[in-house]
């Protein structure tokens, strides 16, 4: 790889890392724990009708 390509990749990596750190630090829920009730609701099977990704694509794309 030449110096320009390495520099470009390096800058892209820096931008990705910066974006990830920025997202974490700006997340108002970072560091909070889920309550037992919320964990139970998230792990419970869905009740009612679900929509497949294929159906959503047909409708909106």
TATAUR-V625658 format. One record per residue. N is the residue number from 1. SS is DSSP state (H for helix, E for strand, - for the rest). PHI is phi in whole degrees, -180 to 180 (none if undefined). BURIAL is I if it has 24 or more other C-alpha atoms within 12 Angstrom, else O. Layout:
N:SS:PHI:BURIAL
N:SS:PHI:BURIAL
This chain:
1:-:none:O
2:-:-87:O
3:H:-60:O
4:H:-68:O
5:H:-65:O
6:H:-64:O
7:H:-63:O
8:H:-65:O
9:H:-63:O
10:H:-60:O
11:H:-65:O
12:H:-66:O
13:H:-64:O
14:H:-59:O
15:H:-65:O
16:H:-65:O
17:H:-65:O
18:H:-58:O
19:H:-62:O
20:H:-66:O
21:H:-65:O
22:H:-60:O
23:H:-61:O
24:H:-65:O
25:H:-69:O
26:-:-98:O
27:-:-81:O
28:-:-65:O
29:-:-96:O
30:-:-60:O
31:-:89:O
32:-:-83:O
33:-:-104:O
34:-:-78:O
35:-:-73:O
36:H:-59:O
37:H:-65:O
38:H:-68:O
39:H:-60:O
40:H:-64:O
41:H:-64:O
42:H:-69:O
43:H:-88:O
44:-:-74:O
45:-:-65:O
46:-:-68:O
47:-:-105:O
48:-:99:O
49:-:-80:O
50:-:-109:O
51:-:-119:O
52:-:-77:O
53:H:-61:O
54:H:-61:O
55:H:-66:O
56:H:-66:O
57:H:-61:O
58:H:-60:O
59:H:-74:O
60:H:-108:O
61:-:-110:O
